[in-house]
Amino acid sequence: MITLRFEDGTIRLDGLEESDPGVESLPGVAWDNRGLVARAPGHRYADLRDALDGSEIPFEDRVLPDESLSLSHAYDLRPYQRDAVDAWRASGDRGVVELPTGAGKTVLAVDAIAALGVPTLVVVPTIDLLEQWRRELETEFEVPIGQFGGGEQEQAAITVSTYDSAYLRAEDVGGDFGLVVFDEVHHLGGEGYRDAARLLAAPARLGLTATFERPDGAHEAVADLVGPKVYEAGVDDLAGEHLAEYEVRRIEVALGAGEREAYEEAQGTFVDYLKRSNLSLRGGSDYRKLVMRSGTDPKAREALLAKQRARRIMMNADAKVETLGRLLDRHREDRVIVFTAHTDLVYRLSERYLLPAITSETGAKERTEILERFREGRYSRVVTANVLDEGVDVPDANVAVVLAGSGSEREFTQRLGRILRPKVDGGSALLYEVVSEETAEERVADRRR
């Protein structure tokens, strides 16, 4: 008789000897010479249990607590949310759901938690999301909700955790939860965070994201730990009925004479170095190699600094500031979110147009106050540098102005999603991209689209 137990992020198989032929045949199982016991990584528990169920090997399963939760919620799922949950369940309660920001991924997760009725760990990337999820779960289920992170380490049958805290606690609590929900699951692509998923035994796994695929291919590792993408719907699939209709308008502006001269000089320094070194930048890995080279090659460092200067010039052009003023005047009756790439431009715009500003330097209390006033309508516009891209519950807005951003499709999708929640009056959403013409920013904007 084999007995399965959770121990330090692994599944321990008591009763199985090193010489037994079953050691190598069971998925993920290897012999631990230090503990003189057979073990499998925590995340292989579901595969291991399935293999034992299909074998003639007698076993006793003591990995998860024998605890059933009686849960219900007041949500009326939209058809695509129901389809997503059904697809996830049909995939063995494992897999990733990809839906746009504002499409209600939390709703389908709440439904999945209630349907399984097992102890659940919800893992999120930010403190803001930690607090939002906790409030949502307390409201819907009316049960105590535990929290790992944000200064608290209190466990309950349903617990919300940051990725950092999940990584630190997984070895101890990995056998306490039958379901784990990874919000913004693309974060699991980071090597460190993967260990959080590896150390948890939870056989049921749900990943939520607006953009699953990663340019570095790390989504394949995420699929191995959570399950494949089982359902997806894009912005265009939901716009009109479940999300607001939207339009994206590009406005091209010209650099000033001084800006153009400085840009060409800086960009030329960078491009000349690439030509002399016979280098090409086809992706993030090539750029990282150049960064590494700059540590020992003064010319490489000079080229990188020149590239940064060129980037700041084209992204923070004076014409963009003037264009924003005209857009704010045009949309006086609308709720507007302005996105930039640099904090110093945020403060420049905040002072110029008296806009409430949110940056990484903004304290949690002040940020909450600004967003609450935006929600109440006391503020009608806000300016930010990246902070509102992900992990913050942003009140409804119908106009976004992207003054600068990266070539990331994920970033663009997150920013667009901030204005896509259905409008009470049935109105549409509008996103402006303000791009410096005849600069590398044109290619950046094309890439993210």
Buried (B, 14 or more C-beta within 10 A) or exposed (E): EBBBBBBBBBBBBBBBEEEBEBBEEBBBBEBBEEEEBBBBBBBBBBBBBEBBEEEEBEBEBBBBBEEEBEBEBEBEBBEBBEBBBEBBBEBBBBBBBBBBBBBBBBBBBBBBBBBBBBBBBBBBBBBBBBBBBBEBBBEBBEEEBBBBBBEBBEBBBBBBBBBBBBBBBBBEBBBBBBBBBBBBBBBBBBEEBBBBBBBBBBBBBBBBBBBBBBEEEBBEBBBBBBBBBBBBBEBEBBBEEBBBBBEBEBBBBEBBEEBBEBBBEBBEBBBEBBEEBEBEEEEEEEEEEBEEBBEEBEBBBBBBBBBEBBBBBBBBBEBBBEBBEEBBEEBEEBBBBBBBBBBEBBBBBBEEBEBBBBBEEBEEEEBBBBBEBBBEEEBBBBBBBBBBBBBBBBBBBBBBBBBBBBBBBBBBBBBBBBBBBBBEEEEBBBBBBBBBBEBBBBEBBEEBE
